[in-house]
Amino acid sequence: MSSLSSELAAKALSTSGLPVYDEHHTAKHVLLREYMKVWLAKLAQSYPQVAVIDGFASAGRYRDSRVGSPLIFLEAYLTHVARDRFRSPPHFVFIEARREFASHLRYEIEALGDLAGAEVDVVHAEYEDAFPTVFRWLSTNYNVPILPTFAFIDPRGYEKAPFKLLRDYRAELGTKAEAMVYVPADFMARFIGTAMTDSALDKAFGSRQAWEEIRDQAAPGAEASHQIAEAYAQVLRTEFDLVSRFVVDPASRNRYFLFFGTDHLEGLKAMKAAYWKVDPEDGRGYRQDIRAHHGQGELFAPRLEAPNAPEEDLLAQMRDEFGTRGFTIEDAELFALTKTAFRDTHVRPLALTPAYDSGNLVIIETTARRRGSFPAGTRMRFKS
């Protein structure tokens, strides 16, 4: 523990005192698990120190004994196959406003035993108060030029996570500071036309200008929800070069988005891989099965709306982007990664190979030794 930790006794809650696990949490937790595997492997081996901040940590465990985000982060480190090659153990900071949950989380952490050198702090405080203190402490106390940091911001009420704090976080820690942020778009849309939510939306978006046009023009319901998600993505892009999102549709049908912000293509590649792990159909989202919600079995089925066939969707988007002008394989992969829901690894099997096999793709320049392959530097164009 560092000086960030609150003076807090470890105290286990009874099972009934722990939070209830909703099945849609599975999607969120898979994303965190998968991303942490790659994030730690790349950054903890390359930089002298890395840090993870969980802004709304909860108790660390649910009533059915499944683990929450703090223990997911710690397990990702403790079980990592490359841990012995990390330049130093990570620093984990877990912020929790409810004292009984913070005490239980401390209990769970102590129950893990050997933390393999990791610095682990539990901060009993409101996120708005603690988050600035935490990232400024990290910046001041680690005398390193770059401190890669991942912040998970999953608030209970969107007004509790002011966008200003993300701006300050980035200003303090720089371009290696990433974030995943929960945005309850459907809930926001339901109340956006009422003055009672104006101040909350101002805080969440960082200004009134970012959302007031939606209030004035969007039809209530799905249209407003979609526009809120688009507006939040635009605001996030003022701080991060690369922004992606994953929609989660619980049984309650109060859809929310998990937004991810980074400045680095490798980070986006890793997060997109996690998206497709949860949703192997089109990498866009998770929809909870109503039957699972009512205890009739679990279906991890990411089906949100009538989907486009992935092959047609990516190829059509690429044709729209490049037309008949020449482009490289690198151009195609960058476009797929940053401008579509697809991964860069989808470009060859889902777009270029079908187009080439059907005679609709012309190879301009290549070092390929076999027909229909697309090595680095390959230039090509679509036929009209």
N, C-alpha and C positions, 0 to 999 in steps of 0.2 A: 504493500500500500504506500501511496505517496501522501503528501500533505493535502491533496485534494479530497481524500476520503473523509466522510462524516464520522463523528464519534457515535458509533451505532453498534449495539450488541447483536450478534447473530441469534435469531429467534425463529424457529420453525412455526409456520401456521398450520392449523388443522387442515385437512383436505377440503373441508367445506369453506374454508376461508380463502382458498386459492381461486384465481379466475377460471372461468369456464372456457374450454377450448372449442372454438368454432371451426368447422372443417375447412372453411376458406382460408384459414391461417396457414394451411398446408402449403398453398402456392407461395405465399410470402416467405415462409421458412425455407422452402426448397431454393428459392432465388438467393437468399442469404447464404445458405450452405454452399451452393455451387459457386457463387461469386467469390466467397472467402477462400476457397481452395486455390483459385487462380491468383487472386489478389495477394495473398500471403506468399505464394510461391514466387511470384515475380518481384514484388517490392521488398519483402523482408530479406531476400537474398541480395538485393541491389543497393539498399540504403541502410545507413547505420541505425535508424530507428523508424518504426511505424506505429500508428495509433489508431484505435477504433473507439468511436463514441456512440453510445446508444442513448438517445435523448429521452426516451420514455420506456424505461427498461422493464417495468412491472416486477413480478415476483420471481421470474426465471423459470417457473414451472406452473403447469396447469393442474386442475383437479384430477384429470385422468392420467397424470404423471408425465405427460409429454412436456418437453422442454421448450422454453421461450427463447427469444433472440439472444439474451446475454450468454446463456449456456451454449447456444449454437455457435456463437463467436468463439468462446473458449474451447469448445470441442474441436472446432476447425483448426485451431492452433495446436492443441495437445495431441491430436491424432494425425497431424500433417506428416506426410512421408518425407518431406524435405526439411523438417524442423531443425535437424542438426546442422543444416547449412545456412540457417538464418544468421544474419550478422549480429542481431541481438533479439531478445524476446520482445514481443509487442507490448504496448501499454494500452490497457482496456479501461475505459471510463463509462460507468453505468449510472445514469441519472434517473432517480425515481422520487416523485413527490409524496407518495403515500408511505408513511413511516413503517407500517406493518409489512408492506411489500418489500421495501428496502431492507428491512431486517431479515426477512425470509430469503431474499436474494443473497445477502451476506452469508446466511446459513448454507445455502446451496453451494456457494463458492468455496467455503471452508470444507464442505463435504467432498469436494473434488480431490482434496489432499494436495499432492505435489503439483504446483502450477508451472513447473519447468522454467522458472525464472521470470515469468510474466508479471508485470506490474498491473494490479487489478484494484480499481477504486470503485466504491459504491458511494454516490453522492446523493444524500437525502435533501432534495430541494426542488423547487419548480424549475422546469426546463428554461424558461425565459431568464431566470436569475442565474442558473448554473452554467448553461452552455457557453456564454461569453467568458465566464471565469475559467472554464475548462480549456477552451482553445487558446486563450491568452497565456494560461499557465504552461501549456504544452509548448507554445512558441517560445516562451521565455526560458523555460528550464531545460529544453533540449537544444544545445548549442550546435545545431546542424543547419547547413544551408537549405536543405529541403526535408520536410517531415511529411511523408505520405500519410494521409489520414482519411478514413472512411467514417462518415456520420450517417446514422440511421435515424430518421426523424419520423416517428409513427405516433402522432399525437392523439389524445383523447379529446377531440374538438379542435377543428382547424384553426380557431382563433388563438390556440395555445402555441402555435408555431409561426411567429411573425417572420415574413420573408427578410426583413432587415437583418435578422440574425444570420441568415445564410450569406448575405452580402458581407457582413463583418467577419464571418468565418473564413470566407475566401480571401478577403483583404489581409487577414492575419496570417493564414497558412499557405496561401498561394495556389499555384496551378496543380499541385498534387493532392489538393483537398477535394474529395469527392463526396457526394451525398445521394442517398435514396430517401425520397419524401413521399409520405402518404397524403393523397388529396381526395376527399370524399365528394366527387363531382356531382353525383345524383342528389346528395343531401344539400349541397350548396345551391343546386338548380331549383330545388323545391322552395327555397326561401329567398331567392335572389331578388324577387320583386317586392319584398317587404323591407321597410326601413329598419326593422329590428336586427337585421344581419349586416347592415352597412359597415359598421366599425370592425366587425369580425372579418369581413371580406377585405377591407382596407389593410388589415394586419397581414392576412394570409398572402395577398398579392403584392404588398408593399406600396400600393397606391390605389386611389379610386379610378384613375384613368384606365388601369389595366382591365377592369371588369365592368364598368358602368354601361358600356355600349351593349353588353349582353343583356343587362337588366332592361334596357330601353327597347331592344329590338328582337331578341330571341323569343320564340314560342316556348312556353313552359314545357318541362319534361325533357325528353331525350335530346331535343335540339339545344336547349340551354346547357344541358350536361356536357354535350360534345363541345360546345363553344367554350365552356369553362375550362375543359381540359386543354383545348388549343391555346387559350389565353394564358394558362399557367405555364405551358411549354414555352411560350414566347417570353414570359418573364424570366423563366429559368435560363433561357439562352442569353440573357444579359449578363449572366455570371459564369456560365459553362459553355464551352465551344460545342460540346456534343450532348444532346439531350434525347433520351428515349423514354418510353413508358410502357407499362404492362397493366391491363385492366383486369380487375377481379370482380366477379359478379356473384355475390353471395346468394343464398336461398331467399333472403329478404328482398333481393333485387335492388338494394342500395349500392350501386356500383361505385367502386373507388379505383383510383389509379395509383400505381407505384411509379413515381418519376425517378429517373436516374440521371445525374449530371456528372460529367467528367470532361477533361480537356484532352484525353488520350485515346487514340484508336484502339490500343490493346485493352483498355478498360471497357470500351464499348463492345469489342469482340467477346470478351468474357461474359459481360452481362447478357448479350444477345444469346450466347450459348445457353445460359441459365434460363432465359425465356423459353427457348425451344425445348429445354428439358421438361419444363412444366407443360408446355403446349406444343407437342410434336406435330400438330396439324398445320398451324400457321404462325406460331410464335407471338401471338398478340395478346392472349389473355386466358383466364381460367373462369369457368362457370360451374358453380357448385350444383351438384345433383340434388333436386328436391327430395328424392327418396333417401339420400344419405342424411339430409337435414332432419328427416323424420325417423331416423334409425333403421332404415330399410336397406342398409348396405351403402358402401362408399363407391363413388364413381369419379375417378380423377380425369374428368373429361372436359377439355378446354373448348367448349363450343359456345360461342357467343351469339352469332347471327349466321344466316346462310353464308358460308364462306365461298370465296373464289377458289378455284383450283390453283394450288400454289404455282404449278408450272406456267399456266396461262397468266397468272397475275404478275409474276416477276418478269417474264418475257415481254408482256405488254408494257409494263412500266419502263423497261429498258429501251424498247422501241420508241416510246414517247420521248424519253430523255435524249437519245442519241440520233434519232432519225436515220438518215442515210450517210451521215458524216463518219469519218473514221474515229475509232477509239481503241484504247489499249485494254488488255486484261486487267491492269491495275485500275484504270478508270472505271471499269465495270464493277469490280469488287468494292471500290470506295463508294460508288453510287448505291449499291445494294446495302452496304453496311450503314451508311449515314442517312439515306433518303427513303428507305423502305423498311418494312417489318422483317426483311430477310437478313440472313447472315452472308458474309462474303463467300463462305464455302458453298452457298447455294448457286452461285453464278454459273459454274460449269454444268452441273447436272440438270438444273431446272430451267436454264435459259439458253446458254450457248450451244450445248450439244444438241438439243431439239431443233434449234434454229439452223444449225449446220447440217444436221441429218436431213432436214426438209428442204435444203437448198436455198434457205433464206439468209444465210450469213456468208460473206465473202472474206477470206483471209487475205490481208494485204501484205503482211510481213510476219514471219515466224521463224523460230529455230527448231520447231517441232520435227522430230524424226518419224513420227507416225501420224497418220491422217486423223484429224478430229481432236487433237490435243491442243492445249492452250498454255504453253509455258510462259514464264515471265517475259515481258516485252512484246508479246504477240499483239499485232495491230489488225483490226478487222472493221467491217461495217455491215450493216443490215442492207439487204436489197429493198428497193422501194415496193 
